[in-house]
Amino acid sequence: MIVIGELINASRKDIGRAIEGRDAAAIQQVAKDQADAGADYIDVNAGIFVDREPEHVRWLVETVQAVTNIPCAIDSPDPAAIEAGLAVHKGTAMINSISLERERCENLLPLVADTDLKVIALCMSDEGMPETVDDRLKIADALVERLTGSMVKVENIYVDPLVQPMSVNNGFGMEFLNAVEAIMERFPGIHTACGLSNISYGLPSRKFLNQTFMAMAVAKGLDGAIVDPLDRKMMANIVAAEALAGRDDFCMNFLKAFRSGLFAF
Ligand code: THG
């Protein structure tokens, strides 16, 4: 499982304030904590600052990379913000995300064409949010075709089928899970990723719901997630679920995690 640490997101009050006030130490602490907890990527999102998003994203990438060796997932719907972050990023970044929305797709394809960047391909189009497995597969088909047509390797693509709140429609959980399974089957070598916590929006005990949903998604083949790496139970759940799903040879990762104390709450 590729773990993308979600905590550097301007919609969180402390982070929004730290970005505005250029409090590098505060951002760097959150970056280091997530890397130490086992994150593979640090998501950087300044989405609440519409006009100043590119400059904030650029500052976030520089600030985070000054203290960690792991790459960033540059999280914005605005191609200009992604371009600004990429311009200063060292190593191989993850783009979060491209979608089938026309403007986003047209502007981002040239940026990722022929590169080794990791790309999250969000199942969203100008026709709105997908609801069924079929809606998601149609968008995934078109996105994968365009990305591979631009010489992006299939193993660098993370399709995000889009998690929607089950408080809105209690079928959304299974539609998402079945989409993960269908996408993993249809495009050998591809990955899937998602912002998992959307599932519990509007409900109590969100962490508990997110942890349970993670185990179900791992069983369907999910191999990337934007989550809080400081949530120990979530991280323990991922390791246990992957072993149970037969994705951990000789239970090596599970045993290693046990020895390092991950399951001692
Ligand atoms: N797919 C992709 N990218 C995404 C999402 C997705 N990026 C943004 C988002 N969704 C995932 N990231 C976060 C980051 C932080 C929080 C949730 C999702 C978060 N939420 C608390 C809440 O909602 O209650 C806020 C609480 C707080 O203020 O701390 O922390 O779906 N590709």
Residues whose N, C-alpha, C, O or C-beta is under 5 A from the ligand:
A	BS01	THG	E6 N9 S11 R12 K13 D75 N96 S97 I120 D160 C194 G195 S197 I226
